[in-house]
Amino acid sequence: MEFRQSRMEVMGIKNILNKFKNKKIFITGHTGFKGSWLTSILDVNGAITKGYSLEPNSTPSLYNKLNFSNNHSSVIADINDYDFLKSEIDDFEPEYIFHLAAQPLVIESYKNPIRTFETNFNGTLNLLEVLRESKFQSTAILITTDKVYENNELNVAFAEEDRIGGKDPYSASKAVCEILINSYNHSFFNDSRIKIASVRAGNVIGGGDWSENRLVPDIVKALFEMIPIEIRNPSSTRPWQHVLEPLYGYLKLAIELSNNPNTFSGSWNFGPNEGDVKSVKEIIDISFKLGFKFNFKNINKNKFNESKYLALNIEKAKKSLNWNPKWNSQVAIEKTLLWYKGFYAGENPNNLIEKDLENYNINK
């Protein structure tokens, strides 16, 4: 499908954030890594935010380390509790919703597939049902993953219209979410009262992620906690990107979707430029070149199925949203590791996020 060029002028992320000032924004999964960043930058820029999530599942927790204004409220609850979710959303009547609540880890999905499908599929279904039965107008951005595509290891960059699939439980749970979102969009949301789109981002990195079984958090533990790490699949390639990249895309898309749902509903990829995907080993090499050295060993055997090559075609976002990646993978790694260096030196995490936001905003 052909999309018109976005009328939105090319502008920095601060200009986009200003459009959410005094807007009511509901964020599921706000205590997670990406949710904490999104909630923080919206809160600092004057939005009225309400988060709905389980307790943070990492120690330290970025969300618990951050300070928020009185415009932010937090609800600790399960996305699978439909009645409570509905009451919280109906009471708030959000103008925008960002749905990030998920079980986001491939390895954890092998260990607990039922919980993974309950959280990722049923949680999304619950949100869509709440919106279907609601009386207010709202624009919802539903976050899935770059792993929704049927990956036959052909070393191609996946575009939005490519076939979806998933060999591991996590990928499959997100792939069926895409079918679910598309179904609701066509079946129930044709009157433009509720406007929805799904977004698929690459491997997101940035300060404040202490999740288990993720490369950068493992590097951080090796650097600052002196814990040697084991590297799975050093030759596996991923579309690494700084957390501000997809968040900028989500925010821009939300504004455009609100104004023109017929053009901007559907699915959207956000990832690095073609040629900027990197292997796990290349990320380690970049870290070493930047002066961040740590002990690691390669694991040749991995009992879990994980894709060897994964890349996203982002031409749609470039042409229709005027969205382009600003920081390449090397800059993203550098910004991320410097964030952690500052954190472990005692710097305020709010200030560290604001510093990255200001630097990112300059790169228009």
C-alpha positions in Angstrom: 0.0 0.0 0.0 1.2 3.5 -0.8 1.3 6.1 1.9 1.4 9.8 1.4 4.4 11.8 2.7 3.7 12.9 6.2 2.8 16.6 6.6 4.5 16.7 9.9 7.7 18.7 9.5 11.0 17.2 10.5 11.5 18.3 14.1 13.3 17.2 17.3 11.8 14.9 19.9 11.2 17.8 22.3 8.8 19.4 19.8 6.9 16.1 19.5 6.8 15.8 23.3 5.4 19.3 23.6 2.3 18.0 21.7 1.6 15.7 24.6 1.7 18.5 27.2 -1.4 18.3 29.4 -2.7 15.3 27.5 -3.9 12.3 29.5 -1.7 9.3 28.6 -2.2 5.7 29.8 0.9 3.5 29.7 0.8 -0.2 30.3 4.2 -1.8 31.3 5.3 1.6 32.7 7.7 0.0 35.3 9.7 -1.8 32.6 12.8 -0.5 30.9 11.3 1.1 27.9 8.1 2.0 29.8 10.2 3.9 32.4 11.9 5.9 29.7 8.6 6.7 28.0 6.9 7.7 31.3 9.8 9.8 32.4 10.2 11.9 29.2 6.5 12.4 29.0 6.3 13.4 32.6 9.2 15.9 32.4 7.5 17.5 29.4 4.1 18.1 31.0 2.0 15.1 30.1 -0.5 13.7 32.6 0.5 10.0 32.8 -1.1 7.0 34.4 0.9 3.7 34.5 -0.5 0.2 34.8 2.0 -2.6 35.4 3.3 -5.3 37.6 6.0 -4.4 40.1 9.5 -3.9 38.5 11.1 -7.3 37.9 14.8 -6.3 38.1 17.2 -5.2 40.8 18.1 -2.4 40.5 14.9 -1.0 38.9 15.0 2.1 36.7 11.4 3.0 37.5 12.0 2.8 41.3 15.2 5.0 40.9 13.4 7.8 39.0 11.5 10.7 40.4 8.1 11.7 38.9 5.9 14.8 39.2 2.4 14.9 40.7 1.1 14.5 37.2 2.1 10.9 37.2 0.1 8.1 39.0 1.1 4.4 39.1 -1.2 1.4 39.4 0.5 -1.9 40.2 -1.8 -4.6 38.8 -1.9 -7.4 36.2 -2.9 -6.7 32.6 -4.8 -10.0 32.8 -7.2 -8.6 35.3 -9.8 -7.3 32.8 -12.3 -5.8 35.2 -9.7 -3.8 37.1 -7.9 -2.7 33.9 -11.3 -1.5 32.5 -12.1 0.4 35.6 -8.7 2.2 35.6 -8.9 3.1 31.9 -12.6 4.2 32.0 -11.9 6.3 35.1 -8.9 8.0 33.4 -10.4 8.4 29.9 -6.9 8.6 28.2 -6.4 10.6 25.0 -3.4 8.3 24.2 -2.5 4.8 25.2 0.9 3.1 24.8 0.7 -0.6 25.4 4.1 -2.0 26.5 3.0 -4.5 29.1 4.5 -7.9 28.1 6.6 -10.9 29.0 9.5 -9.7 26.7 12.2 -12.4 27.0 12.6 -15.3 24.6 14.3 -17.6 27.1 11.7 -16.9 29.8 9.0 -17.8 27.2 10.5 -21.3 27.0 10.5 -21.6 30.7 6.9 -20.3 31.2 5.0 -20.4 27.9 1.5 -20.3 29.4 2.3 -17.1 31.3 3.9 -15.6 28.2 0.8 -16.2 26.1 -1.5 -15.0 28.9 0.4 -11.8 29.3 1.2 -11.0 25.7 -2.0 -12.2 23.9 -4.7 -12.0 26.6 -3.3 -8.8 27.9 -3.6 -7.2 24.5 -7.0 -8.7 24.0 -8.1 -7.2 27.3 -7.0 -3.8 26.3 -8.7 -3.9 22.9 -11.9 -5.1 24.6 -11.8 -2.2 27.0 -11.4 0.2 24.1 -14.2 -1.5 22.2 -16.6 -1.0 25.1 -15.4 2.5 26.0 -17.3 5.8 25.4 -14.3 8.1 25.0 -12.0 8.8 22.0 -8.4 7.6 22.2 -5.4 6.8 20.1 -3.5 3.6 21.0 0.0 2.5 20.0 0.4 -1.2 20.7 4.0 -2.4 20.9 4.9 -5.9 19.6 8.4 -6.9 18.5 10.7 -7.3 15.5 10.5 -11.0 16.1 6.9 -11.3 14.8 8.1 -12.2 11.3 8.5 -15.7 10.0 12.2 -16.0 9.9 13.7 -18.6 7.6 17.2 -17.2 8.0 17.4 -15.8 4.4 19.3 -12.7 5.7 16.7 -10.3 4.4 15.3 -7.2 6.2 11.6 -7.7 7.0 9.0 -5.2 5.8 5.6 -4.7 7.4 3.8 -6.7 4.8 6.0 -9.8 5.2 4.5 -13.0 6.6 4.4 -13.2 10.4 5.3 -16.3 12.5 7.3 -17.4 15.5 9.2 -20.5 16.4 9.7 -19.7 20.0 6.8 -19.0 22.4 7.6 -15.3 22.8 7.7 -14.6 19.1 4.6 -16.6 18.5 2.7 -14.8 21.3 3.6 -11.5 19.7 2.8 -12.7 16.1 -0.7 -13.7 17.2 -1.1 -10.2 18.8 -0.5 -8.7 15.4 -3.4 -10.8 13.9 -5.6 -9.8 16.9 -4.8 -6.1 16.5 -5.5 -6.2 12.8 -8.8 -8.0 13.4 -10.0 -5.5 16.0 -9.0 -2.6 13.7 -11.0 -3.8 10.8 -13.9 -5.3 12.9 -14.6 -2.6 15.5 -12.6 0.6 15.0 -13.8 1.9 11.7 -15.5 4.9 13.2 -12.3 6.7 14.1 -13.3 7.0 17.8 -10.6 4.5 18.6 -7.4 4.7 16.5 -4.9 1.9 16.8 -1.5 0.9 15.3 1.1 -1.7 16.1 4.8 -1.0 16.2 7.7 -3.4 15.8 11.1 -2.3 17.1 14.5 -3.9 17.0 16.8 -4.8 19.9 16.4 -1.8 22.1 19.3 -0.7 24.4 19.9 2.2 26.7 20.6 3.1 30.3 18.5 1.4 33.1 17.9 -2.0 31.7 18.9 -4.7 34.2 16.8 -7.5 32.6 18.1 -11.1 32.7 19.5 -12.8 29.6 20.1 -9.6 27.5 23.4 -8.7 26.1 23.9 -5.1 27.2 22.6 -5.7 30.8 25.0 -8.7 31.0 27.8 -6.4 29.7 26.9 -3.9 32.4 27.1 -6.6 35.1 30.5 -7.6 33.8 31.7 -4.0 33.8 30.4 -2.7 37.1 29.7 -5.7 39.2 32.8 -7.7 38.0 30.7 -10.7 37.0 32.1 -12.7 34.0 29.4 -13.3 31.4 28.6 -16.1 28.9 27.8 -15.0 25.4 25.2 -17.0 23.5 25.5 -17.1 19.7 28.2 -14.4 19.2 27.6 -14.4 15.4 23.8 -13.7 15.7 22.9 -10.4 14.1 20.3 -8.0 15.5 19.0 -4.5 14.7 20.4 -2.7 17.8 19.0 0.8 18.5 19.0 3.3 21.4 15.7 3.4 23.3 15.0 7.0 22.2 14.8 5.9 18.6 11.6 3.7 18.8 10.1 6.0 21.4 10.5 8.9 19.1 8.8 6.8 16.4 5.9 5.8 18.7 5.3 9.4 19.7 5.4 10.7 16.1 3.1 7.9 15.0 0.6 8.6 17.8 0.2 12.2 16.7 -0.2 11.4 13.0 -2.5 8.5 13.8 -4.7 10.7 15.9 -5.0 13.2 13.0 -5.3 10.7 10.2 -6.3 7.1 11.2 -7.0 5.9 7.7 -3.4 6.5 6.6 -1.5 5.7 9.8 -3.2 2.7 11.3 -1.6 -0.7 10.6 1.9 -1.9 11.5 5.2 0.0 11.6 8.8 -1.0 11.8 11.4 1.1 13.7 15.0 0.0 13.6 18.5 1.1 12.5 19.5 2.0 8.9 20.3 -0.8 6.4 23.8 -1.9 6.9 23.9 -0.8 10.6 22.8 -4.2 12.0 25.5 -5.7 14.1 26.4 -9.2 15.5 26.7 -9.9 19.2 30.5 -10.1 18.7 30.6 -6.8 16.9 28.8 -5.1 19.8 31.4 -6.5 22.2 34.2 -5.3 19.9 32.6 -1.8 19.9 32.5 -1.8 23.7 36.1 -2.7 23.8 37.1 0.0 21.4 35.3 2.5 23.5 37.4 1.4 26.5 34.8 -0.7 28.2 36.5 -4.1 28.7 35.2 -7.1 30.5 35.6 -10.9 30.8 33.4 -13.1 28.7 33.3 -16.6 27.2 31.4 -17.9 24.2 28.8 -20.7 24.6 28.7 -22.9 21.5 25.7 -24.8 22.6 22.3 -23.1 23.1 19.3 -25.3 23.8 16.9 -22.5 22.9 15.9 -21.7 19.3 16.9 -18.1 18.5 17.1 -16.5 15.1 20.7 -16.0 13.7 19.9 -13.0 11.6 17.3 -10.3 12.1 16.9 -7.0 10.4 14.0 -4.6 9.7 13.1 -2.6 6.6 12.2 0.9 7.9 11.4 2.6 4.6 7.7 3.0 5.5 8.6 5.0 8.6 11.1 7.0 6.8 8.8 8.0 3.9 5.5 8.4 5.7 6.5 9.6 9.2 9.7 11.5 8.3 11.3 9.4 11.0 14.9 8.4 10.6 17.4 6.8 13.0 19.6 9.5 14.5 22.3 7.5 16.4 24.0 4.6 14.7 24.8 1.4 16.7 28.2 2.6 17.8 26.8 5.8 19.2 23.9 3.9 20.8 26.4 1.6 22.6 28.5 4.5 23.7 25.5 6.5 25.0 24.3 3.4 26.8 27.5 2.5 28.5 28.2 6.1 29.5 24.7 6.2 31.1 25.6 3.2 33.3 29.0 4.7 34.1 27.3 7.8 35.3 24.7 5.9 37.3 27.3 3.7 39.1 29.2 6.9 39.8 26.2 8.3 41.7 24.5 10.5 39.1 20.8 11.0 39.2 19.0 8.7 36.6 16.5 11.5 35.8 19.5 13.7 34.9 21.1 11.0 32.8 17.9 10.5 30.8 17.5 14.2 30.3 21.1 14.5 29.1 20.5 11.7 26.5 17.2 13.4 25.5 18.8 16.7 25.0 21.6 15.2 22.9 19.2 13.2 20.9 17.0 16.3 20.3 20.0 18.2 18.9 20.4 15.6 16.1 17.4 16.6 14.1 
